[in-house]
Amino acid sequence: MRNKLHKLGAASSRILDIHYPTLGIVAVLIHIGYSDEFNRLLGKWEIAPLHNFNPLDPQHLRDRKLLETLTSDEERATKLKEIHQQRLTCALEYMREHARRPMAFDFVFRGWLTTCKVQSAFTDGTFRIKQ
């Protein structure tokens, strides 16, 4: 996907992470200063961003085994939150050092990670979030 975005004209050095939260959706985490330019690029290629996409919405859970075992929307939302947190922590672990801390606390601000989890990850000088 990073290669495809590069062919469209995206600056790959400003793309911090790419993941796939559900079928047919690509989530691209970009540097805040690149937002306007990236959105113009998407518009040029007639790609419509989903600004209101909620990765925690239970309708996005597609795993058949989980759908069979998790019967309520509340259980599915809890599982999706767990999966989303795993994606975010993985992205943070591979992120460049200078971007990691601001992104981690942005995730806290959005309610995607807890302050306690993020602060404990930075305490020993390395960045590891305990699962």
Secondary structure, 3 states (H helix, E strand, C coil): CHHHHHHHCCCHHHEEEEEEEECCEEEEEECHHHHHHHHHHHHHCCCCCCCCCCCCCHHHCCCHHHHHHCCCHHHHHHHHHHHHHHHHHHHHHHCCHHHHHHHHHHHHHCCCCCHHHHHHHHCCCCCCCCC
